[in-house]
């Protein structure tokens, strides 16, 4: 199966925006750019399905910050647990030595 020329995302966006203006039909736009109308219809469909993510409450950067904060919180909790366990280990080792010396 032979594939056509790959088009950049910017080019595809430009074509899709032209179809949304409805000044020309998809067939007219396809002829203008030498692209099969099915490609334009596919690009338009993909665009319309994914464009709602632009207005979502959680952008990728916000989500990354949330994950970083969660990681830092988890790291702090683990450091605290390590400290507590170290104190318990030291106390246990001290008591074992006292018991060994006392016998």
C-alpha positions as CSV (number, residue, x, y, z in Angstrom):
1,X,0.0,0.0,0.0
2,X,1.5,3.3,-1.1
3,X,1.1,6.2,1.3
4,X,0.9,9.8,0.2
5,X,3.1,12.7,1.3
6,X,3.2,13.2,5.1
7,X,1.7,16.6,6.1
8,X,2.7,18.6,9.2
9,X,0.3,19.1,12.0
10,X,0.3,22.8,11.2
11,X,-0.7,22.2,7.6
12,X,-3.5,19.8,8.7
13,X,-4.7,22.4,11.2
14,X,-4.8,25.1,8.6
15,X,-6.9,22.8,6.3
16,X,-9.3,21.8,9.1
17,X,-9.8,25.5,10.1
18,X,-10.6,26.3,6.4
19,X,-13.3,23.6,6.4
20,X,-14.7,25.0,9.6
21,X,-15.1,28.5,8.0
22,X,-17.5,26.8,5.5
23,X,-16.5,29.3,2.8
24,X,-15.7,26.3,0.5
25,X,-16.7,22.7,0.5
26,X,-14.3,19.9,1.5
27,X,-14.0,18.9,-2.2
28,X,-13.1,22.5,-3.2
29,X,-10.4,22.7,-0.4
30,X,-9.1,19.2,-1.4
31,X,-8.8,20.3,-5.0
32,X,-7.1,23.6,-4.0
33,X,-4.4,21.7,-2.0
34,X,-4.3,18.5,-4.1
35,X,-5.4,16.3,-1.1
36,X,-8.0,13.6,-1.2
37,X,-11.2,14.7,0.5
38,X,-11.2,11.6,2.7
39,X,-8.0,12.8,4.3
40,X,-9.5,16.2,5.1
41,X,-12.6,14.6,6.5
42,X,-10.4,12.3,8.7
43,X,-8.3,15.2,9.9
44,X,-11.4,17.2,10.7
45,X,-13.0,14.4,12.6
46,X,-9.8,13.9,14.7
47,X,-9.6,17.6,15.3
48,X,-13.2,17.9,16.5
49,X,-12.9,14.9,18.8
50,X,-9.7,16.2,20.5
51,X,-10.3,19.9,20.6
52,X,-12.3,19.7,23.8
53,X,-9.1,18.9,25.7
54,X,-7.9,22.4,25.1
55,X,-10.6,23.6,27.5
56,X,-10.1,20.9,30.1
57,X,-9.5,22.0,33.7
58,X,-6.2,20.1,33.9
59,X,-3.6,21.0,31.4
60,X,-0.6,18.7,31.1
61,X,1.5,21.2,33.1
62,X,-1.0,21.3,36.0
63,X,-1.1,17.5,36.0
64,X,2.7,17.4,36.1
65,X,2.8,19.8,39.1
66,X,0.2,17.7,40.9
67,X,2.2,14.5,40.3
68,X,5.4,16.3,41.5
69,X,3.7,17.5,44.7
70,X,2.3,14.0,45.4
71,X,5.8,12.6,44.8
72,X,7.4,15.1,47.2
73,X,4.8,14.3,49.8
74,X,5.4,10.6,49.5
75,X,9.1,11.2,49.6
76,X,8.8,13.2,52.9
77,X,6.6,10.4,54.4
78,X,9.2,7.8,53.5
79,X,12.1,9.8,54.9
80,X,10.1,10.2,58.1
81,X,9.4,6.5,58.3
82,X,13.1,5.8,57.7
83,X,14.0,8.1,60.6
84,X,11.5,6.4,62.9
85,X,12.7,2.9,61.9
86,X,16.3,4.0,62.4
87,X,15.5,5.2,66.0
88,X,13.7,1.9,66.7
89,X,16.7,-0.1,65.3
90,X,19.2,1.8,67.4
91,X,17.0,1.4,70.5
92,X,16.7,-2.3,69.8
93,X,20.4,-2.8,69.3
94,X,21.1,-0.9,72.5
95,X,18.7,-3.1,74.5
96,X,20.2,-6.3,72.9
97,X,23.6,-5.2,74.0
98,X,22.4,-4.5,77.5
99,X,20.7,-7.9,77.7
100,X,23.9,-9.6,76.5
101,X,26.0,-7.7,79.0
102,X,23.6,-8.3,81.8
103,X,23.7,-12.1,81.4
